[in-house]
Amino acid sequence: MASLLSRFCRKLALPGSAHGSRMTSTTACGSETVKSLNLYSAINQALHIALETDPRSYVFGEDVGFGGVFRCTTGLAERFGKNRVFNTPLCEQGIVGFGIGLAAMGNRAVVEIQVADYIYPAFDQIVNEAAKFRYRSGNQFNCGGLTIRAPYGAVGHGGHYHSQSPEAFFCHVPGIKVVIPRSPREAKGLLLSSIRDPNPVVFFEPKWLYRQAVEEVPEHDYMIPLSQAEIIREGSDITLVGWGAQLTVMEQACLDAEKEGISCELIDLKTLLPWDKETVEASVKKTGRLLISHEAPITGGFGAEISATILERCFLKLEAPVSRVCGLDTPFPLVFEPFYMPTKNKASSSSSLSSPSKTHIF
Amino acid sequence: MALSRLSLRSTTFLKPSSLRRHVSTDTTPITIETAAPFTSHQCDPPSRSVETSSAEILSFFRDMARMRRMEIAADSLYKSKLIRGFCHLYDGQEALAVGMEAAITKKDAIITSYRDHCTFLGRGGELVDAFSELMGRMRGCSNGKGGSMHFYKKDACFYGGHGIVGAQIPLGCGLAFAQKYSKEENVSFVLYGDGAANQGQLFEALNIAALWDLPAILVCENNHYGMGTATWRSAKSPAYFKRGDYVPGLKVDGMDVLAVKQACKFAKEHALKNGPIILEMDTYRYHGHSMSDPGSTYRTRDEVSGVRQVRDPIERVRKLLLSHDIATEKELKDMEKEVRKEVDDAVAQAKESPVPEASELFTNMYVKDCGVESFGADRKELKVTLA
């Protein structure tokens, strides 16, 4: 399938604004120096800047010392020393708990969970400790300086435990923020915002894009605001909402739909918790249709929250039920990955995208 | 017996076949000392004298050679992209799988993490099932749905095959709990690595196992590197056999198959009487952590080749067989050739096995005919009742 080929075989150079879409970040450019970077290099730059600008910030996790298994922490230990960038033993619960403690003392702890599939031993710490610290202490204490970074998502051969998208679990926890970048430029700005945000943030990085996505990234220190969705492609017939690596798939579906004369508006949510309801609402009120797509299984996925909220807010403007094109309700499979994934063909053939001119009566 | 031994010693390599014993079936007990003593914690170590037989030592050689060959074949299959995903190889650690099997029965349970190909073979798994599973084919031991990290064998009480390190430890203690109820005098061997030894759930499981006297034997396969992190960098106390504190422990030379056998035998007896015990197996893996790890960025090639020269488990058994005149060099080489052919045939057979049907994506989620429905995109494209 063409979508599979483009996913796994080619280096993905994100299309620029000439194509009428803004997959590349729209951070104000001006005349600052930019460099062509992939995702892990952009994240690496963000971490360098974060550690440089705040002497009380620390980066730790499994294997981060030598640069990390995805190269995101390259050069940090050499530059900032082993007291600020260090390896931990194999214990996610310990890593996050430790980070909460450091953050509670006013430091910035940028903690790495090697792969999002391993985050569950730390789930208790995140949900019961990090999310509720400020609340239960009546604002005496907080762990806002905590940022948890974790690579998530399918990678082509990851199987059950190197491909999961666990964002939905964390979106259900008031007290933390969940942020997912779509591209290198976005990642650098969003990561710096997340690290400096005075609330604990879980930052999921699409691991498939670590090497595949290449973009011009400004070299200076810049931040992209959290909880602000971005319309990366304007349209009038249908709104598509997604985040992370799935946006590139949805972009392909939009291009295909364009050939059929369907004008698609594509929104990158960026921050899932708290999410920018206003932008999505305004878009759906304009188009009357909504399609949400994510890799995580459909039942209970974050698409359900978006769907329910938009239904509440845009009921009278909707011309069709909200579509969700998501992963199947199975564990992330090994050999069956191509069947599981929400590909552009699935998006294209969903009822919302394939025939928006017909009025559906359900 | 003594006379025939004399006659063997008097002739060197050219023995007329009529005079030779049928060594592969000789089960006369012989006693061999382990190369190194056991170090113990909170218990008396077992004796260094291991009871074995020529037949058994020969079977060790064959089984370890088969495991070694399988892992090397898996390496080349991975490089030719017939195996995708993850592949964690066990070569160097064969003595552990083989020695353990020699001390226990197929009713004792074994559970381990992802480096499980050889453990599967030790439990009686077929080479063709292993290769099929690695290549994601239907003939595989998990029907092609698990892959390298998830081998299982129910009829041999092999509970797999786990991707999340440390998660199998409380599970294994749970198995021991069930065994205690059944009163059938079986034990559970719960294997984990030096990296996983730092997981909190290990200590939780140890506490419960000790509190309730469960027949659980926790085996730390200490190959000195958790992925790329050496034990001294991740553990305050790399003496994993002592980490149980109130739980007794034994440190074993994991490259010596006889020592492993002795330790496991001792541990089984101990666990049935006194509850949990920790065995720390000092072992080594030649390959990197997985096929995407060259294994040379965190350890020197000299270190790896040093271990291969001095401590290789198969070579040690070969020397034992030769020095005790149990077999000749030629016989051993022939055995290795047979094993190689076995493995090659199994690979060829596995390659013939088809990939699972697409409908298999939805099977075995819940119990069969549970009736749960699953939908694809838009709740229209696909509607399946999960089997």
Interface residues (C-beta under 8 A of the other chain):
Chain A: E62 D63 F66 V69 N87 P89 L90 C91 Q93 G94 D117 Y118 Y120 P121 H157 G158 G159 H160 Y161 H162 I298 S323 R324 V325 C326 L328 D329 T330 P331 P333 L334 V335 F336 F339 Y340 P342 K346 A347 S349 S350 S351 S352
Chain B: R84 G85 F86 G136 G144 K145 G146 G147 M149 H150 G163 I164 V165 G166 G195 A196 N198 Q199 G200 Q201 G226 M227 G228 T229 R233 S234 A235 T297 Y298 V355 P356 A358 E360 L361 F362 M365 S374 F375 G376 A377 D378 R379 K380 E381 L382 L386
